[in-house]
Amino acid sequence: MNLFAIDLKAGAPIYEQVLYAARKAILSGELKPGDPFPSVREIASHLRINPNTVQKALTALKTEGLVETVPGIGNRVCESPEPRAAERAALLNGDLEVLVLRARQLRLDLTDLEAALREQWSRLGG
């Protein structure tokens, strides 16, 4: 069973960290469509966190269509339907706003931001 990696950081809610790590594992291809997704108990035990925290993250993943529960089998990674162009843009705009604000806070210019984005894109298999 693949368990995604997580580095618990102070100051960031554990639920958000688990959700981010799971999304990253799925969207980067570490966990592929059809792969079993770890159970709440497995994740909670592995990370030594409250199962309710894991359940909250799993519920969000199900709502996003990234994970599904198959009766008698358990959780698995879903095939992601291809979103339409307008949906993709809408989904990304909020994250981009946060990214741009953070870059400005760090006093990065557009060239620095583009370079960082290209580096991450390549690192994650883009």
C-alpha positions in Angstrom: 0.0 0.0 0.0 1.4 3.4 -1.0 1.4 6.0 1.7 2.0 9.5 0.5 4.7 11.4 2.3 4.0 14.3 4.6 6.2 16.6 6.7 4.0 18.0 9.5 4.8 21.7 9.9 3.9 23.9 12.8 1.4 26.6 12.1 -0.3 24.9 9.2 -3.5 22.9 10.0 -2.8 19.2 9.9 -5.9 18.6 7.9 -4.6 20.9 5.1 -1.2 19.3 5.1 -2.7 15.8 4.7 -5.0 17.1 2.0 -2.2 18.8 0.1 0.1 15.7 0.4 -2.7 13.4 -0.9 -3.5 15.8 -3.8 0.1 16.0 -4.7 0.5 12.2 -4.7 -2.5 11.8 -6.9 -1.9 14.7 -9.3 1.8 14.1 -9.7 1.1 10.4 -10.6 2.7 8.9 -7.5 -0.8 7.4 -7.0 -2.4 6.5 -10.3 -6.1 6.1 -11.3 -7.3 2.8 -10.0 -4.6 2.5 -7.3 -5.8 1.7 -3.8 -5.9 4.7 -1.6 -4.9 4.1 2.0 -7.6 3.8 4.6 -8.3 6.4 7.3 -6.8 4.0 9.8 -3.6 3.3 7.8 -3.0 7.0 7.3 -3.8 8.0 10.9 -1.5 5.2 12.2 1.3 6.0 9.8 1.3 9.8 10.5 0.3 9.4 14.2 -2.6 11.8 13.9 -6.3 11.7 14.8 -8.4 9.6 12.4 -11.0 12.3 12.4 -8.4 14.6 10.8 -7.7 12.1 8.1 -11.5 11.5 7.5 -12.0 15.2 7.0 -9.2 15.2 4.3 -10.6 12.1 2.7 -14.1 13.6 2.5 -12.6 16.6 0.7 -10.8 14.3 -1.8 -14.0 12.5 -2.5 -15.8 15.8 -3.0 -13.1 16.9 -5.5 -13.5 13.6 -7.4 -10.0 12.4 -6.7 -10.8 9.4 -4.5 -13.8 7.1 -4.4 -15.0 4.4 -2.0 -15.9 1.1 -3.7 -18.1 -1.1 -1.5 -16.3 -4.3 -0.5 -13.0 -3.0 -1.9 -12.2 0.3 -0.1 -10.8 3.6 -1.3 -9.2 4.0 -4.7 -7.9 6.9 -6.8 -10.4 8.0 -9.4 -10.0 8.5 -13.1 -10.1 12.3 -13.4 -12.5 13.7 -15.9 -11.0 16.3 -18.2 -12.4 19.7 -17.0 -13.4 22.2 -19.7 -11.2 25.2 -20.3 -13.4 27.6 -18.4 -13.5 25.2 -15.4 -9.7 24.8 -15.4 -9.2 28.6 -15.4 -11.7 29.1 -12.6 -10.2 26.4 -10.5 -6.7 27.8 -10.9 -7.5 31.5 -10.5 -7.8 31.4 -6.7 -4.5 29.5 -6.3 -2.8 31.9 -8.7 -3.9 34.9 -6.7 -2.4 33.4 -3.5 0.8 32.7 -5.4 1.1 36.2 -6.8 0.4 37.8 -3.5 3.0 35.6 -1.8 5.6 36.4 -4.6 4.9 40.2 -4.1 5.3 39.8 -0.3 8.7 38.2 -1.0 9.5 41.0 -3.4 9.9 38.7 -6.3 9.4 40.1 -9.8 7.6 38.3 -12.6 10.8 36.8 -14.0 11.6 35.2 -10.7 8.1 33.9 -10.3 8.1 32.4 -13.8 11.5 30.8 -13.1 10.3 29.3 -9.9 7.1 28.0 -11.6 9.1 26.4 -14.4 11.4 24.7 -11.9 8.4 23.3 -9.9 6.7 22.2 -13.2 9.8 20.3 -14.3 10.4 18.8 -10.8 6.8 17.4 -10.7 7.1 15.8 -14.1 5.7 18.6 -16.3 
